[in-house]
């Protein structure tokens, strides 16, 4: 069956002399992987080769008995040139697609995941700070995966948490003062500003996310908390994140 859909390129590798093996996250079908032929020159030169995190319109042959499809057309719709001109933006775009590629299954359709990728790339093209966009991406990703930290009540005893909060990676959220006495070695302090920022971003639509203000101190704590939480709970260790930590911080 022939299918046509919008698709963001997650991964590519050379295959034979003139072919590529490509993985896309598509709007209509979730993640797909397939082979496109005749896309490379005989001497290894690319002829309009698809680019990582580019937005394309693709045509592919869907086969119910196979996970690898034949991609017959790949037409570029958005190159995201503003991202490619900046090392920090490029590194974070690669971080986004690496996470999505690692955490999604073939043909598991999720339009929210496609929307997350496309909107995050468009935000990177604008004036917003790259770190702010990265935090928005991470929070929205956790929500889509059903892994949002518990923020409104203690993750252990369910009591209301207002002051002297700590965050427990093991228990997946904030914990109250009484419970934190028992979890002192496996938790760390977290401010109400950090909790509120994560909560507001998780509940806000894309038109509102950049309007939510955050101080530098809260921004740093949000970054540290999310990266520790992602490292603890997700079965991936993105190479792009290691590059960001070593080269760009």
N, C-alpha and C positions, 0 to 999 in steps of 0.2 A: 504494500500500500504506500502510495506517495504522500508525504506530509510536507507542509510548509509552515515555518514558524520563525519568530524572532529568537535569537540565540546569542549568548555571551560566551566567548571562547575561554575555557578554563585551562586547557593544556594542549600542547601539540608536540609531535615528534616525527622525525623523518621516517619514511617507510618506502623502501626500494628507491629507485632513482628519481622518480617524478611524483611520488605520492606522499601524503601526510596522513598520520593517524591523529584525529582531533577529538577532544572532549568538549562539549558545550553544555551550558545550562540554558534550557529553552523555556520560553513562556508557556508553550502548549503541552510539553511532554516531560518536563523535568530534565534530568541529566541524560544525555545520549553520547555515545562514542561511535565514531565511524571513520571510514577511509574516504578520502577525496583524491582522485587521480588527476594527473596531468597538471599539477599546480606548481611544480618546480621545474626549472630549466635543466637541461642535460648536464650542465657543469655545476649544479648545486645552487644556481642563482634562482631566487624566488620571483615568480611572476604573480604579483598581487597576492602574495601569501597572506593568509589570515593572521591577525596579530592578537596576542594575548590580551584579554579583557576588552577586545573590540566588540561592538554590538553589530550583529549581522542578521541578514535574512537568509535562511538556509532552506534547501529542499533536500529531503532524504527519503530513502526507501525503508519503510518500517517492516521488519520481519519478526513475526511473533515467536519464531523458534530460535532467534539469535539476539545476542546483546550488542553485536557490532553491526552497524548499518552502513549502507553505501550513501555517501553525501554527493549529490550530483551538482548542486549549486551552492555557492557561499558569496553573497553580495554584501559588502560593507555598508552599514548604515550610519555608524558613529565611531570615529577613530579615537575620540577623547584626547586630542592633541595637547590640551593644556596639562594633562596628567603626564604625558610622555616627555614633556620639556622640563620636568622637575623630578629629581631623584627621590625626594621624600614622598611625593605623591605617587610616583611609579611603584616604589617599594610597598606602599600601603595597598595600592590596587592589587598587586601580586599577592599580598597577604590575604585580601578578601577572597580572591578566586581560589587560593590554595585551601582555605578553610572550607569553602563551599564544596570544592571538589572532594575533599577528604570526608565530609560529613553527610554526603547525599548518595543515594542509590540510583542506579540506572532506571529510567522510566518511572520514577516516583514523582509525579507531578505536584508542584507546589508554587502557585503563582506569587505567593508572598515572598518566597525565596528569590524568585526572578526579580520582583519589584525591589527587594532589599539590595541586590547587586546593582541594578540599573540606577536606582536613586542614589546609592552611595557613590558610585562613579560620577554621577552628575554633580553631587555636592563637592567632590574633590576638584572638579573643574572650576568651581566658584571661589569666592574670597574667604570662605570659612577655613579655619585652621585645620590642617591635616589631622592633628591629634583629636580634635573635636569630632571630625567625621568618623575616625576610627572607633571612638567610644560609642557613637551612635550606632555604627554597624554592629559592634560586639553586643550591645544591649538588645538590639532588634533581633540579632541572630539567636541569642539565648531564648528570647521569647518564642520564636518560630520553632525552635527545637524542644520547647517545653521545659527549659532548664533555668528559667528566671529565678534568681535568688529570692528567698522569702524576706520581705522587707517591712511588713506592717505589724508583725507580731513575732514573738520568740519562736525560733525554729525548733525548740526543744519542748517548752511547756505551753506555748500558745498564748502567753500573757502579753499584754500591751507593752511595747518597748518605747520609751521616750528619752530617757537619759542613761548615760554610762553604757552605751551599746558597745558590743563587740561583734565581730563577724566571724562565723565559724565555717570554714571551707567544708569540713566533714559533714556538718548538718545542713549546709546549703542555704545559709541566711544569717540574719541578725539574731543575737541571743541577748537575753536580759541580764541584769547584774547578778542575780542569784544563780542563774545557770552558768554564767561565764566563770564563776568561782570554781566550778568543776571542770571547765574547759579552757582554763587559762593557757595551757601549753599548746592548744590547737586552735586558738582564736587570736584576733588582734583588734585593737580599737578602731572604730569607724565613726565618723561624724554624721550628724543629722543632715548636713548639707550634701554629703555624698549619697546617703540613702535617698534623699528627696530628688536629687538629680537623676539617679538611675530609675527611680519610680516614674518621674515625669516623662523621661525619654521613652520608656517602655509603653506609656499610655498615649503619647502624643502622635498625631499624624505627621506626614512628611512636610506639610506646610508650616508646622509649628516648631519642629525640633531645634532649628537654629535660633529661635527666639528665647530659648531657655538659657538664662545667664548662669555662669559658674565662675567662681574665683579660681585663681591659680592654685591655691592650696587644695581646694576641693578637686580640681581637675587632675592634679597629681595623684591624689588618693584614689580617685575613680579609676585612673589608669592602672595603678598598682593592684587594686582589688580585682578588677576585671581580668587582668592577665593571670593573676594567681588562681582565680576561680576557673578560667578557661583551661589552664594547665592542669588543674586538679581534676576537673570533671570530664573533659573531652579527650578522646583517645588519639589526639594528634599533637605533634610538636612541629609547628610550621617553620620551615627553613627560612622563609621570608621574615618572620618575626625575629629570629636570631640575628639576621642581617641588620634589621632596624635597630636592635639593641646595641649591636657592636659598632655600627658605622654611623648611625644617625643621632644617637642620644648624646 
